[in-house]
Amino acid sequence: MGEHVIKLPDVGEGVAEAELVEWHVKIGDLVREDAVLAAVMTDKATVEIPSPVDGEIVWLGAEIGDTVPVGSPIVRIKVAGDGPATAEPVVESKPEAKAPEAAKAAPEPANKEEEKAPAAKLAATTAALKPVARATTGLPRPEGERPLASPAVRLRAREAGIDLRQVPGTGPAGRVTHEDLDAFAARGAAVVVAGLQEKTGVEEIKVIGLRRRIAEKMALAKSRIPHITYVEEVDVTALEELRAKLNASKKPERAKLTILPFLMRALVKAVGEQPQLNAIYDDDAGIIQRHAGVHIGMAAQTPGGLMVPVVKHAEARDLWDCAAEVNRLADAAKAGTATREELTGSTITITSLGAMGGVATTPVINYPEVAIVGVNKIMIRPMWDGTQFVPRKMMNLSSSFDHRVIDGWDAAVFVQRLKALLEAPAMIFVEG
């Protein structure tokens, strides 16, 4: 009989530590070789750690949210035979985010009496291994243990008055599924009281992984950048007519045009006239870096949270190329396959909530940039043309600027230039 000690592997590129964002197993689980044990997040990737052996989990060396140095023990697995004392598994990764903090110290190895158990008993157990799942005993979880479940399952349970701690989970690592809820309710374990009820429960959600990185970056931006926000309405009736005509006659292989490619091309022209807007402010060094290339960050909502993939060198892309690149990057961000190169290097950012864009917003600057342009939803409103009210398609631009380096006048000039280009979209394509 032996024991494998699995250490946090070196994922390369100078990464010294990683944040533990998910356990797929618990102590006592039987796992097969290549089963995923945990997921960790670095500043470059989310990494899944597989098991190199069949065996029983006897020790877990960190809690979710802990930051663990590379090379630290994180899992101990009891195996049949002698086996090596340590193992560093091959890892698979997909780009994500980071969260630097101190790591949790590893506790003592598993209990010595278990190590003396006959190897034959463990071998027999290992031979009968099945995928990891919490036994459906119907017993409640220990006090303080938080059940694993998706937000949708938690919502169903709250609405039905079901205590998730009482529901046996059959998903990975004991995760409670919709089927588990259905089975629990069918046994008559849930008692739903009709009518209005007081609710006293408090759910604690630890801020980890990408959500923690977003929180840290937003706090940094708001604490270090004095924002000035400028809102202006834009008549996009002509632009929408042009967009509809171009989409109707486009080649099948081309991406469908939204308003964003037009705004990107307008932004390229506007920052060409005001290069101080296409800049990075290193406030520690007191240096403003004005960039010749226009690298536009596109704030995108993903299942994991807000990400900002970057359309590099927008000044060298036409309308259709901008549309194709926006679609490609948005798909990569949502799928979690965007590379570090695709998520860094922006010099100015556009943020849009699409149909949910509201009347006006106060966008937070993507630190250390100095400007962000927010797109609000298009609405048909009656506008006076000098003789009568006529229906026009109107949209607000809500833009924020770093008031340390961008004066209010310059911000207004920039937004008014964008407005002029979007209201007369043919000017976007006129050189000079």
C-alpha positions as CSV (number, residue, x, y, z in Angstrom):
1,M,0.0,0.0,0.0
2,G,1.2,3.5,-0.8
3,E,0.3,7.1,-1.0
4,H,0.4,9.7,-3.8
5,V,1.0,13.3,-2.8
6,I,-0.1,15.5,-5.6
7,K,1.5,19.0,-5.7
8,L,0.3,22.1,-7.5
9,P,2.1,21.8,-10.9
10,D,4.2,24.4,-12.6
11,V,1.9,25.7,-15.4
12,G,4.8,27.8,-16.9
13,E,5.3,31.4,-17.9
14,G,6.6,32.4,-14.5
15,V,3.5,31.6,-12.5
16,A,4.4,31.2,-8.8
17,E,1.0,30.6,-7.3
18,A,-2.6,29.8,-8.1
19,E,-6.0,30.3,-6.5
20,L,-8.1,27.2,-5.8
21,V,-11.5,27.8,-7.3
22,E,-13.2,24.4,-7.2
23,W,-12.9,21.0,-5.6
24,H,-14.3,18.1,-7.6
25,V,-13.7,15.6,-4.8
26,K,-13.9,15.3,-1.0
27,I,-12.1,13.2,1.6
28,G,-13.2,9.5,1.3
29,D,-14.1,9.7,-2.4
30,L,-12.7,6.9,-4.7
31,V,-11.3,8.3,-7.9
32,R,-10.0,6.8,-11.1
33,E,-6.9,7.8,-13.0
34,D,-7.4,11.0,-15.0
35,A,-10.5,12.1,-13.0
36,V,-10.5,15.8,-12.4
37,L,-9.7,16.6,-8.7
38,A,-9.7,20.4,-8.6
39,A,-9.5,23.6,-10.6
40,V,-7.1,26.4,-9.9
41,M,-6.9,29.9,-11.5
42,T,-3.7,31.8,-12.2
43,D,-3.3,35.2,-13.9
44,K,-3.1,33.4,-17.2
45,A,-5.3,30.3,-17.1
46,T,-7.8,28.1,-15.3
47,V,-6.1,24.8,-14.8
48,E,-7.8,21.4,-14.1
49,I,-5.7,19.0,-12.0
50,P,-6.4,15.3,-12.9
51,S,-5.6,12.3,-10.7
52,P,-2.5,10.3,-11.9
53,V,-3.7,7.1,-10.2
54,D,-6.7,5.1,-8.9
55,G,-7.3,5.4,-5.2
56,E,-9.0,7.0,-2.2
57,I,-8.8,10.7,-1.3
58,V,-7.4,10.9,2.2
59,W,-6.4,14.6,2.5
60,L,-7.1,17.9,0.8
61,G,-4.6,20.7,1.4
62,A,-6.5,23.9,0.7
63,E,-10.0,25.5,0.8
64,I,-11.8,27.2,-2.1
65,G,-10.4,30.7,-2.4
66,D,-7.0,29.9,-1.0
67,T,-3.9,30.9,-2.9
68,V,-1.4,28.0,-3.2
69,P,2.2,28.2,-4.2
70,V,3.5,26.1,-7.1
71,G,4.9,22.9,-5.7
72,S,2.8,22.8,-2.5
73,P,1.0,19.5,-1.7
74,I,-2.8,19.8,-2.4
75,V,-4.1,16.2,-2.5
76,R,-3.1,12.9,-0.9
77,I,-4.4,9.7,-2.5
78,K,-4.2,6.2,-0.9
79,V,-3.4,3.6,-3.5
80,A,-2.8,-0.1,-3.8
81,G,0.8,-1.2,-3.9
82,D,3.8,1.0,-2.9
83,G,3.5,3.7,-5.5
84,P,5.6,6.8,-5.6
85,A,5.3,9.3,-2.8
86,T,4.6,12.3,-4.9
87,A,3.0,13.0,-8.2
88,E,2.7,16.2,-10.3
89,P,-0.1,15.6,-12.8
90,V,-0.3,16.9,-16.4
91,V,-2.6,19.8,-16.5
92,E,-5.0,21.2,-19.1
93,S,-5.8,24.9,-19.0
94,K,-8.0,27.6,-20.5
95,P,-7.3,31.4,-20.1
96,E,-9.1,33.3,-17.3
97,A,-8.0,35.4,-14.4
98,K,-5.9,35.7,-11.2
99,A,-6.1,36.5,-7.5
100,P,-2.8,36.9,-5.5
101,E,-3.0,36.0,-1.7
102,A,-1.2,33.9,0.9
103,A,-1.4,30.1,0.6
104,K,-2.8,27.8,3.2
105,A,-0.2,25.5,5.0
106,A,-0.6,21.8,4.4
107,P,-1.8,19.7,7.4
108,E,-0.3,16.4,8.5
109,P,-0.6,13.3,6.3
110,A,-3.6,10.9,6.6
111,N,-4.1,8.9,9.7
112,K,-1.4,6.3,10.5
113,E,-3.8,3.5,11.3
114,E,-5.3,3.7,7.8
115,E,-1.8,3.4,6.3
116,K,-1.4,0.1,8.1
117,A,-4.5,-1.4,6.6
118,P,-4.0,-4.4,4.4
119,A,-3.2,-3.6,0.8
120,A,-5.6,-6.3,-0.4
121,K,-8.5,-4.4,1.1
122,L,-7.6,-1.2,-0.8
123,A,-6.9,-3.1,-4.0
124,A,-10.4,-4.7,-3.9
125,T,-11.9,-1.3,-3.3
126,T,-10.0,0.3,-6.2
127,A,-11.1,-2.4,-8.6
128,A,-14.7,-1.5,-7.9
129,L,-14.3,2.2,-8.3
130,K,-17.2,4.2,-9.8
131,P,-17.4,7.9,-10.8
132,V,-17.3,10.2,-7.7
133,A,-20.7,11.0,-6.3
134,R,-22.2,11.6,-2.9
135,A,-24.1,8.6,-1.6
136,T,-27.8,9.2,-1.6
137,T,-28.4,8.2,2.0
138,G,-30.9,11.0,2.7
139,L,-28.9,12.1,5.7
140,P,-28.5,15.9,6.2
141,R,-25.1,17.4,5.7
142,P,-23.0,18.3,8.8
143,E,-23.7,21.7,10.4
144,G,-21.8,24.4,8.6
145,E,-21.2,22.3,5.4
146,R,-22.4,24.3,2.4
147,P,-24.0,22.1,-0.3
148,L,-22.7,22.4,-3.8
149,A,-25.4,23.5,-6.4
150,S,-25.8,25.7,-9.4
151,P,-27.6,29.1,-9.0
152,A,-30.7,27.7,-10.8
153,V,-30.9,24.8,-8.4
154,R,-30.5,27.1,-5.4
155,L,-33.3,29.3,-6.7
156,R,-35.7,26.3,-7.2
157,A,-34.9,25.1,-3.7
158,R,-35.5,28.6,-2.1
159,E,-38.8,28.9,-4.0
160,A,-39.9,25.5,-2.9
161,G,-38.8,26.0,0.7
162,I,-36.3,23.1,0.5
163,D,-33.2,23.1,2.7
164,L,-30.4,22.0,0.3
165,R,-28.5,20.6,3.3
166,Q,-31.1,17.9,3.5
167,V,-30.9,17.0,-0.2
168,P,-28.4,14.2,-1.1
169,G,-26.4,15.2,-4.2
170,T,-25.6,12.8,-6.9
171,G,-23.5,15.1,-9.1
172,P,-19.7,15.5,-9.1
173,A,-18.3,16.1,-5.6
174,G,-21.9,15.7,-4.2
175,R,-23.3,18.5,-6.3
176,V,-27.1,18.8,-5.9
177,T,-28.9,18.6,-9.3
178,H,-32.4,19.3,-10.5
179,E,-33.1,15.6,-10.5
180,D,-32.0,15.4,-6.9
181,L,-34.5,18.1,-6.0
182,D,-37.3,16.3,-7.9
183,A,-36.5,13.0,-6.1
184,F,-36.4,14.7,-2.7
185,A,-39.7,16.5,-3.3
186,A,-41.3,13.2,-4.6
187,R,-40.4,11.5,-1.3
188,G,-42.5,14.1,0.5
189,A,-39.5,15.5,2.3
190,A,-40.2,19.1,1.3
191,V,-43.0,20.9,3.1
192,V,-44.1,24.0,1.2
193,V,-46.3,26.4,3.2
194,A,-48.8,28.3,1.1
195,G,-49.0,32.1,1.4
196,L,-46.5,34.7,2.4
197,Q,-43.7,33.7,4.7
198,E,-40.8,35.4,6.5
199,K,-37.4,34.3,5.2
200,T,-34.5,34.5,7.6
201,G,-31.8,32.5,5.7
202,V,-28.5,34.2,4.8
203,E,-26.4,32.7,2.0
204,E,-22.7,33.4,2.2
205,I,-20.9,33.4,-1.2
206,K,-17.1,33.6,-1.2
207,V,-15.7,35.9,-3.8
208,I,-13.2,33.9,-5.7
209,G,-11.6,33.5,-9.1
210,L,-12.7,35.7,-12.0
211,R,-15.4,37.5,-9.8
212,R,-12.7,38.4,-7.3
213,R,-10.4,39.7,-10.1
214,I,-13.3,41.8,-11.4
215,A,-14.0,43.2,-8.0
216,E,-10.3,44.1,-7.4
217,K,-10.0,45.8,-10.8
218,M,-13.2,47.8,-10.4
219,A,-12.1,48.9,-6.9
220,L,-8.7,49.9,-8.3
221,A,-10.3,51.9,-11.1
222,K,-12.7,53.8,-8.9
223,S,-10.1,54.4,-6.1
224,R,-7.4,55.8,-8.4
225,I,-9.3,57.4,-11.3
226,P,-11.4,60.5,-10.8
227,H,-14.1,59.8,-13.4
228,I,-16.0,62.4,-15.4
229,T,-19.0,61.0,-17.3
230,Y,-20.5,62.8,-20.3
231,V,-23.8,61.7,-21.8
232,E,-25.0,62.8,-25.3
233,E,-27.9,61.6,-27.5
234,V,-27.2,60.6,-31.0
235,D,-29.7,60.3,-33.9
236,V,-28.8,56.9,-35.5
237,T,-31.7,56.8,-38.0
238,A,-29.4,57.1,-41.0
239,L,-26.9,54.7,-39.6
240,E,-29.5,52.1,-38.9
241,E,-30.8,52.5,-42.5
242,L,-27.3,52.0,-43.8
243,R,-26.7,49.0,-41.6
244,A,-29.9,47.3,-42.7
245,K,-28.9,47.8,-46.4
246,L,-25.4,46.5,-45.9
247,N,-26.7,43.4,-44.0
248,A,-29.3,42.7,-46.7
249,S,-26.7,42.7,-49.5
250,K,-23.7,41.2,-47.6
251,K,-21.9,38.0,-48.7
252,P,-23.0,34.9,-46.8
253,E,-19.5,34.4,-45.3
254,R,-19.5,37.9,-43.7
255,A,-20.6,38.6,-40.2
256,K,-23.8,40.4,-39.6
257,L,-23.2,44.1,-38.8
258,T,-24.3,45.5,-35.5
259,I,-23.8,49.1,-34.4
260,L,-20.5,48.3,-32.8
261,P,-18.3,48.1,-36.0
262,F,-19.6,51.5,-37.0
263,L,-18.8,52.9,-33.6
264,M,-15.3,51.3,-33.8
265,R,-14.6,53.0,-37.1
266,A,-15.9,56.3,-35.8
267,L,-13.8,55.9,-32.7
268,V,-10.6,55.3,-34.8
269,K,-11.2,58.6,-36.7
270,A,-12.0,60.5,-33.5
271,V,-8.9,59.4,-31.6
272,G,-6.8,60.2,-34.7
273,E,-7.8,63.8,-34.1
274,Q,-7.4,63.6,-30.3
275,P,-4.6,61.0,-29.6
276,Q,-4.6,61.8,-25.9
277,L,-7.8,59.7,-25.6
278,N,-6.1,56.6,-27.0
279,A,-3.7,56.3,-24.1
280,I,-2.6,54.5,-21.0
281,Y,-1.8,56.5,-17.8
282,D,1.0,55.1,-15.7
283,D,0.1,57.1,-12.6
284,D,2.9,55.5,-10.5
285,A,5.5,56.8,-12.9
286,G,3.6,59.9,-13.9
287,I,3.7,59.0,-17.6
288,I,1.0,59.1,-20.3
289,Q,1.6,56.6,-23.1
290,R,-0.2,57.7,-26.3
291,H,-0.5,54.7,-28.7
292,A,-0.5,55.0,-32.5
293,G,-2.4,51.7,-32.8
294,V,-6.0,51.7,-31.7
295,H,-6.6,48.6,-29.6
296,I,-10.3,48.5,-28.6
297,G,-11.4,46.6,-25.6
298,M,-14.9,45.2,-26.0
299,A,-16.5,44.6,-22.6
300,A,-18.3,41.3,-22.8
301,Q,-20.6,39.5,-20.3
302,T,-19.6,35.8,-20.0
303,P,-21.0,33.0,-17.8
304,G,-18.1,33.6,-15.4
305,G,-18.4,37.4,-15.3
306,L,-17.2,40.5,-17.2
307,M,-14.2,40.1,-19.5
308,V,-12.7,42.5,-22.0
309,P,-11.3,40.9,-25.2
310,V,-9.3,43.3,-27.4
311,V,-9.7,44.0,-31.1
312,K,-6.1,44.8,-31.9
313,H,-5.2,47.5,-34.6
314,A,-8.8,48.6,-35.3
315,E,-7.2,51.3,-37.4
316,A,-6.2,48.7,-39.9
317,R,-9.6,46.9,-40.1
318,D,-12.6,47.7,-42.3
319,L,-16.2,47.5,-41.2
320,W,-16.6,43.8,-42.0
321,D,-13.3,42.8,-40.4
322,C,-14.2,44.7,-37.2
323,A,-17.6,42.8,-37.1
324,A,-15.9,39.4,-37.6
325,E,-13.3,40.0,-35.0
326,V,-15.8,41.2,-32.4
327,N,-17.8,38.0,-33.0
328,R,-14.8,35.8,-32.8
329,L,-13.5,37.3,-29.6
330,A,-16.9,37.4,-27.9
331,D,-17.4,33.6,-28.7
332,A,-13.9,32.9,-27.3
333,A,-14.5,34.8,-24.1
334,K,-17.9,33.1,-23.5
335,A,-16.4,29.7,-24.2
336,G,-13.4,30.4,-21.9
337,T,-10.9,29.8,-24.7
338,A,-9.7,33.4,-25.2
339,T,-5.9,33.7,-24.8
340,R,-4.0,36.1,-22.6
341,E,-2.9,38.0,-25.7
342,E,-6.6,38.4,-26.7
343,L,-7.5,39.7,-23.2
344,T,-4.8,42.3,-22.7
345,G,-3.3,45.4,-24.5
346,S,-6.4,47.6,-24.9
347,T,-5.9,51.4,-25.2
348,I,-9.6,52.4,-25.1
349,T,-12.7,50.4,-24.4
350,I,-16.3,50.2,-25.6
351,T,-19.0,48.8,-23.3
352,S,-22.5,47.9,-24.5
353,L,-25.4,46.2,-22.8
354,G,-27.3,45.8,-26.1
355,A,-31.1,45.9,-25.7
356,M,-30.6,46.2,-21.9
357,G,-28.5,49.3,-22.4
358,G,-30.8,51.6,-20.5
359,V,-31.2,55.4,-21.1
360,A,-27.8,56.3,-19.6
361,T,-25.0,54.6,-17.7
362,T,-21.8,55.6,-15.8
363,P,-19.2,53.2,-17.2
364,V,-16.1,52.5,-15.1
365,I,-12.8,53.1,-17.0
366,N,-10.8,50.0,-17.8
367,Y,-7.7,50.9,-15.7
368,P,-5.1,52.1,-16.7
369,E,-6.9,53.5,-19.8
370,V,-8.2,57.1,-19.8
371,A,-11.5,56.7,-21.6
372,I,-14.4,54.3,-22.1
373,V,-17.4,54.8,-24.4
374,G,-20.8,53.3,-23.3
375,V,-23.5,52.4,-25.8
376,N,-27.1,52.7,-24.6
377,K,-30.2,51.2,-26.2
378,I,-31.8,52.6,-29.4
379,M,-35.3,54.0,-28.9
380,I,-37.7,55.6,-31.3
381,R,-38.6,59.1,-30.0
382,P,-40.4,62.1,-31.5
383,M,-37.9,64.7,-32.5
384,W,-38.6,68.3,-33.8
385,D,-37.3,68.9,-37.3
386,G,-38.1,72.6,-37.5
387,T,-41.7,72.2,-38.7
388,Q,-43.1,69.1,-37.0
389,F,-42.3,66.2,-34.7
390,V,-41.0,63.1,-36.6
391,P,-40.1,59.6,-35.3
392,R,-36.3,59.2,-35.1
393,K,-34.1,56.4,-33.8
394,M,-32.2,57.9,-30.9
395,M,-29.4,56.4,-28.8
396,N,-27.3,57.8,-25.9
397,L,-23.6,57.6,-25.6
398,S,-22.4,57.5,-22.0
399,S,-18.7,58.0,-21.9
400,S,-16.3,58.3,-18.9
401,F,-12.9,59.9,-18.8
402,D,-9.9,60.2,-16.5
403,H,-10.2,63.8,-15.3
404,R,-6.5,63.8,-14.2
405,V,-5.4,63.8,-17.9
406,I,-8.6,64.6,-19.9
407,D,-10.2,68.0,-19.4
408,G,-14.0,68.2,-19.6
409,W,-13.8,70.3,-22.8
410,D,-11.7,67.7,-24.6
411,A,-14.1,65.0,-23.5
412,A,-17.0,66.9,-24.9
413,V,-15.2,67.6,-28.2
414,F,-14.4,63.8,-28.5
415,V,-18.1,62.8,-27.9
416,Q,-19.4,65.5,-30.2
417,R,-17.1,64.2,-32.9
418,L,-18.4,60.6,-32.4
419,K,-22.0,62.0,-32.6
420,A,-21.3,63.8,-35.9
421,L,-19.8,60.7,-37.5
422,L,-22.6,58.4,-36.3
423,E,-25.3,60.8,-37.4
424,A,-23.7,61.2,-40.9
425,P,-22.3,57.6,-41.3
426,A,-20.9,58.2,-44.8
427,M,-18.3,60.5,-43.1
428,I,-16.9,57.4,-41.3
429,F,-15.7,56.1,-44.7
430,V,-14.3,59.4,-46.0
431,E,-10.5,59.7,-45.7
432,G,-8.8,62.8,-44.4
